[in-house]
Amino acid sequence: MTNMLHAMPIRRETWFFTHLLAGLLFCLVPNALGAAVAAATLGQYAYGAGLWLGVMVLEFLFFFGVAVFSMLCAGNRLGALALYGIINFFAVIVSWLVDVFYMPLLYGVSLPMDQLFFFSPVIQFSESFFVLTEYDNMNDITTLLQIPAQPWIYAGVTALLGVVALGLALLVYRKRALENAGDFISLKPFSPVFLGIYTLCVGAALFMVFSSIDGIGRYFVLLLGLAMGFFTGKMLL
């Protein structure tokens, strides 16, 4: 199918931008219509529909850009899903690995790993309040108190990163060899990165499952987990 599609007299940029436009329209058009209907029915709270639409568009641009980049760096859906998860939860993965490997080896050392979660948009968006309101039970009125700047700036920066990811995705697509279709990772420089993260995650997971084992047996389990992660990662690649 890959060879058939690319044998047609259509440039890769045309394939990319038509699919990109379709993906954007599938999100923006229905949500814009929904926001318009909501604004027409909310009365004095019509601004809420506009604010919601703005947040939705900014967040969507980041996740959509990362998804497109992941798809073009991978040769199949499983690889794309793995890359998408690693990019979105990289800060969480690093924090977990430090907690499992690094801090237990240094007695009395505790690192504030929660600060790393700032680099995980999934967590930041789920904990952010883009609008602060106050509800008056007596008069049944909701009052807008403040629109804090920090969450909006964060969403704007991540949206810009999503646009950058779309640009990188186009560069990858222009250079990507057709014979890489079907590979777990089609962008070969990413292979060692994936292998390293995957190996550590498998080792850490096995280490935690058998954390009740005392003494040198724990480190034997750790070495076994790292070996399993390395060889299964090589098989995936």
C-alpha positions as CSV (number, residue, x, y, z in Angstrom):
1,M,0.0,0.0,0.0
2,T,2.8,2.4,0.8
3,N,4.6,1.8,-2.5
4,M,1.2,2.1,-4.4
5,L,0.3,5.5,-2.7
6,H,3.7,7.0,-3.3
7,A,3.9,5.9,-6.9
8,M,1.1,8.3,-7.6
9,P,2.0,11.7,-9.1
10,I,1.4,13.4,-5.7
11,R,4.2,15.0,-3.7
12,R,4.7,13.9,-0.1
13,E,3.9,17.5,1.0
14,T,0.5,17.2,-0.6
15,W,-0.2,14.0,1.2
16,F,1.0,15.5,4.5
17,F,-1.0,18.8,4.3
18,T,-4.2,17.3,3.1
19,H,-4.2,14.8,6.0
20,L,-3.1,17.5,8.4
21,L,-5.9,19.8,7.3
22,A,-8.5,17.0,7.6
23,G,-7.3,16.2,11.1
24,L,-7.5,19.9,12.2
25,L,-11.0,20.4,10.6
26,F,-12.4,17.2,12.3
27,C,-11.5,18.9,15.6
28,L,-12.0,22.6,15.1
29,V,-15.2,22.7,13.1
30,P,-17.5,20.6,15.3
31,N,-16.1,22.2,18.5
32,A,-16.5,25.7,17.1
33,L,-20.1,24.9,16.2
34,G,-20.7,23.4,19.7
35,A,-19.1,26.5,21.3
36,A,-21.4,28.8,19.2
37,V,-24.5,26.9,20.3
38,A,-23.3,27.0,23.9
39,A,-22.7,30.7,23.7
40,A,-26.2,31.3,22.3
41,T,-27.7,29.5,25.3
42,L,-25.5,30.6,28.2
43,G,-26.7,34.2,28.2
44,Q,-24.4,36.3,30.4
45,Y,-22.0,33.4,30.7
46,A,-21.5,33.2,26.9
47,Y,-17.8,34.1,27.4
48,G,-17.3,30.6,29.0
49,A,-17.9,28.9,25.6
50,G,-15.2,31.1,24.0
51,L,-12.7,30.4,26.8
52,W,-13.4,26.7,26.6
53,L,-12.9,26.7,22.8
54,G,-9.6,28.6,23.3
55,V,-8.3,26.1,25.8
56,M,-9.5,23.1,23.7
57,V,-7.7,24.5,20.6
58,L,-4.4,25.1,22.4
59,E,-4.4,21.7,24.1
60,F,-5.4,20.0,20.9
61,L,-2.5,21.6,18.9
62,F,0.0,20.1,21.2
63,F,-1.4,16.6,21.4
64,F,-2.2,16.5,17.7
65,G,1.3,17.7,16.8
66,V,2.9,15.1,19.0
67,A,0.7,12.3,17.6
68,V,1.5,13.2,14.0
69,F,5.2,13.3,14.8
70,S,5.0,9.9,16.6
71,M,3.2,8.4,13.7
72,L,5.8,9.4,11.2
73,C,8.7,8.4,13.4
74,A,7.2,4.9,13.7
75,G,6.5,2.4,11.1
76,N,3.4,0.8,12.7
77,R,0.7,1.7,15.1
78,L,2.3,0.0,18.1
79,G,5.5,1.9,17.7
80,A,3.6,5.1,17.3
81,L,1.6,4.5,20.5
82,A,4.9,3.7,22.3
83,L,6.5,6.9,21.1
84,Y,3.4,9.0,21.9
85,G,3.3,7.6,25.4
86,I,7.0,8.2,26.0
87,I,6.9,11.8,24.8
88,N,3.8,12.7,26.8
89,F,4.9,10.9,30.0
90,F,8.7,11.3,29.7
91,A,8.9,13.5,32.9
92,V,6.8,10.9,34.8
93,I,9.0,8.0,33.5
94,V,12.2,9.9,34.5
95,S,10.8,10.6,38.0
96,W,9.8,7.0,38.4
97,L,13.2,5.7,37.3
98,V,15.0,8.0,39.7
99,D,12.7,7.0,42.5
100,V,13.3,3.2,41.8
101,F,17.1,3.2,40.8
102,Y,18.8,6.4,42.0
103,M,17.5,7.4,45.4
104,P,17.5,4.0,47.0
105,L,21.3,3.7,46.3
106,L,22.0,7.0,48.1
107,Y,21.0,6.7,51.8
108,G,19.2,9.9,53.1
109,V,19.1,11.6,49.7
110,S,15.6,12.7,48.5
111,L,15.2,14.7,45.3
112,P,12.1,16.8,44.7
113,M,11.0,15.0,41.6
114,D,7.5,16.5,41.6
115,Q,9.0,19.5,39.8
116,L,9.6,17.3,36.7
117,F,5.8,17.0,36.3
118,F,5.8,20.6,35.0
119,F,7.2,19.1,31.8
120,S,4.3,16.7,31.4
121,P,1.4,18.6,29.7
122,V,-1.0,15.7,30.5
123,I,-0.6,16.3,34.2
124,Q,-0.4,20.1,34.0
125,F,-3.6,20.4,32.0
126,S,-5.5,18.1,34.3
127,E,-4.5,20.1,37.3
128,S,-4.8,23.6,35.8
129,F,-7.6,26.1,36.3
130,F,-7.9,28.4,33.3
131,V,-10.8,30.3,34.9
132,L,-11.4,31.1,38.6
133,T,-15.1,31.5,39.6
134,E,-17.1,31.9,42.7
135,Y,-20.6,30.6,43.2
136,D,-23.1,32.5,45.3
137,N,-25.6,30.0,46.8
138,M,-27.9,32.7,48.1
139,N,-28.5,34.3,44.8
140,D,-27.6,31.3,42.5
141,I,-25.1,33.4,40.6
142,T,-21.6,32.4,39.4
143,T,-19.1,35.3,39.3
144,L,-15.9,35.4,37.3
145,L,-13.1,36.2,39.6
146,Q,-10.0,35.9,37.5
147,I,-8.4,34.4,34.4
148,P,-4.9,33.4,35.6
149,A,-2.1,34.0,33.1
150,Q,0.1,31.0,34.0
151,P,-2.1,28.2,32.6
152,W,-2.8,30.1,29.4
153,I,0.9,30.9,28.9
154,Y,1.7,27.2,29.5
155,A,-1.0,26.1,27.0
156,G,0.3,28.6,24.5
157,V,3.8,27.4,24.8
158,T,2.7,23.7,24.4
159,A,0.6,24.7,21.4
160,L,3.7,26.2,19.8
161,L,5.6,23.0,20.6
162,G,2.9,21.1,18.8
163,V,3.3,23.3,15.7
164,V,7.0,22.7,15.9
165,A,6.3,18.9,16.1
166,L,4.2,19.2,13.0
167,G,7.1,20.8,11.2
168,L,9.5,18.1,12.3
169,A,7.0,15.5,11.3
170,L,7.0,17.0,7.7
171,L,10.8,16.9,7.7
172,V,10.8,13.2,8.8
173,Y,8.2,12.3,6.2
174,R,10.2,14.0,3.4
175,K,13.3,12.0,4.3
176,R,11.6,8.7,5.4
177,A,12.4,5.7,3.2
178,L,9.4,3.7,2.0
179,E,11.0,0.4,3.0
180,N,10.8,1.5,6.7
181,A,7.0,1.0,6.6
182,G,6.2,-1.7,9.1
183,D,9.3,-1.1,11.2
184,F,8.6,-0.4,14.9
185,I,10.7,2.7,14.7
186,S,11.3,4.1,11.2
187,L,13.5,7.0,12.3
188,K,16.6,5.1,13.2
189,P,18.3,7.6,15.4
190,F,15.3,7.2,17.8
191,S,16.0,3.5,18.1
192,P,18.7,3.7,20.8
193,V,16.6,6.2,22.8
194,F,13.6,3.9,22.8
195,L,15.7,0.9,23.6
196,G,17.3,2.6,26.6
197,I,14.0,3.9,28.1
198,Y,12.3,0.6,27.4
199,T,15.1,-1.4,29.0
200,L,15.1,0.7,32.2
201,C,11.3,0.6,32.4
202,V,11.1,-3.2,32.2
203,G,13.9,-3.5,34.7
204,A,12.3,-1.1,37.1
205,A,8.9,-2.8,36.7
206,L,10.3,-6.2,37.6
207,F,12.3,-4.7,40.4
208,M,9.2,-3.2,42.0
209,V,7.1,-6.4,41.5
210,F,9.7,-8.4,43.5
211,S,10.6,-5.6,45.9
212,S,9.8,-7.9,48.9
213,I,13.0,-9.9,48.1
214,D,15.8,-8.9,50.4
215,G,19.6,-8.8,50.0
216,I,21.4,-9.6,46.8
217,G,18.4,-11.3,45.3
218,R,16.8,-7.9,44.6
219,Y,19.7,-6.9,42.4
220,F,19.6,-10.3,40.6
221,V,16.0,-9.6,39.8
222,L,17.0,-6.1,38.6
223,L,19.7,-7.5,36.3
224,L,17.3,-10.1,35.0
225,G,14.7,-7.3,34.3
226,L,17.3,-5.2,32.4
227,A,18.3,-8.2,30.3
228,M,14.7,-9.0,29.5
229,G,14.0,-5.3,28.6
230,F,17.1,-5.1,26.4
231,F,16.4,-8.3,24.4
232,T,12.6,-7.8,24.0
233,G,13.3,-4.2,23.0
234,K,15.7,-5.4,20.3
235,M,13.1,-7.8,19.1
236,L,10.5,-5.0,18.8
237,L,13.0,-3.0,16.9
